[in-house]
Amino acid sequence: MKRIAIVTCAFVICIAIGAAPEARAKEQWDKAQPDLQKIGVELVVCKDYPEQLICLGMGCASGAFELISIRSASGAFTEDVQLSAGGKTFDVRFSDHDPKIMEVVGTSGSRAKVSSDLVDAIAASRKVTIRDPKADGFTESYLTKGLKALLQDPKGSCAAVR
């Protein structure tokens, strides 16, 4: 019974961020749903884990880029992590948990201001990997399919940040 409740909750969260299970299986970046856009999450990609919500988002407002970690179970990334993309490594510092993300999505979320160089490296690579040195070197990777086109969309808010 507990497993059914967890799966149902994960499905509801997926719908809330705009990725039905079939779309998540593709692990492709897409525009975030309006509720997330209202709190500055413009683009999102999610892993295909039916019992967990593991997503990476991007915000593109206020003249700067932000990466957004949205993760159930062990929680969103916080503090210092290393991000690798396109053969380059970047030091990134995520905030403590963001209550706005928790309110909208119902799970842990955090944000990190990042440079346009980092965003360009992610967009030019096949995948992005986040390494958390606090968690015994735990790594998590996301495919970057679809991100480059979304960043180049002249109607998207990310084009204004460039």
N, C-alpha and C positions, 0 to 999 in steps of 0.2 A: 504494500500500500504506500509506503514511504517513497519507493522508487517511482511510482506513478505520479505522485505529487511533485517530485523533483523534475521529472520529464515534462509534466504539464507546465510547471513554472518556467522552465527553460524555453519552452515553445512560446509562451506568452511574452517573455522578454525578447525573443527573436522577432516576434511580430512588432513589438514596441520599437525596436531599432530599425525595422524595415527590411529584415532579411528572413524570408520564409525558409524552412529547412532545405528546400530544393536549391534556393539561391545560395545558401551558405555552403553547400557541398562544392560549389565552384570556387570558393575562396577568392572572390573578386571584389575590388573596391567599387563602391557605389555611393551615390548621394545619400546622406542620412535622412531619416524621416523628419518632418517638420518639428516635432517635439524636441528632438535632439538639436536641430538647427537653431532653435530658440535659445539654447544654452551654449552655442558656439561650436558644436560638433557638426562639421560640414560634410565630411566624407568618412566612410567606415568600411572595414573588412573584418569578417568573423571567421573563426575556425569552425570546422564541422564536428563539434562534440555535442551530442544530443543532451547530455546531462549537465553541461556547463556552458556558460557564456564567456567566450574569450575573444575579445575584439580589440582592434587598434583603430583609433579614429584620428582625424586631422581637423583642426580648426584653422581658419584662414582670415580672421577678422582683426581689426585694430592694428593693421600694418605689420603683423607678425604671424608666424606659423606656430601652431601648437600640436603636439602629439597627445592623444588621449588614450589612456589604458583603461579598458573596461573588462573586468574579470570577476567572475563568481569564484566559488571554492577558495583558493588561496589568496584572493584579493588582487586588486590592481597593483601595478608596479608603483613603488614609492621610493623616494630618495634617489641615490646615484645608481645608474645602470650604464652599460656600454651597448651602443647600437652599431651594428655592422651592416653596410650596404654598399654594393659596387666596389668591393675591395678596400673600402675606407671604414675607419672606426671612429665613433664620436662618443664623447662623454655627455650623458643626458641626465638631468636632475628632475625627477617627477615630484609633484607636490604631495602633501598628505591627501587623504581621501577627500574628494569633492562632494559635498552634500547635494549639490544640484544634480549631479549624475545619478546619485543614489535615489533621489526623488523621482526622476524621470524614468530610469531604467530598472531600478529596484535592485541594483547590485553595485559593488565597489567600482569607483572610477577615480582617476587622477589625471593631472595635466603636466606637460613639460613644454616650456618655450624652446623652440629650436630654430636654427638658422636656415636660410634658403639653400645654403650649400648642402646641408643634411637632407633637406627635402629633394633637392636635385639628385643626390646620390641614391636615395630610395627609389625615385621615379625611373632612374636609368638602370636599375638592377632588376633581377628576377625575383629576389626576396630580400626581406629585411629581418635581421636577427637581433633580438634583445637578450642581453646576458645580465643576470642579476647576481653580482658577486656576493651579496649577503646570503643568498639561498644556495650556498655551495656551488656557485657557478651555473645555476639553472638557466637554460636558454629556451627561448620561444621564437619561432619564425613565422612570418606571414608572407604569402605571395604578394606581388605588387601588380598583378594583372589589372588593367583598367585605370590605374592611378594616373599615369602620364596624361591620358586623354582628359580626365577630369580636371587636372591641374591646368591644362591648356584651354579649357572651355572659357571663351571670352565673356560668357554670361555668369560664370561662377565667381564666388567671392575670392577664390584663391588667385584668380588672374589679377585682382586688384592689389594683392600683397606683393606681387613680383615687381 
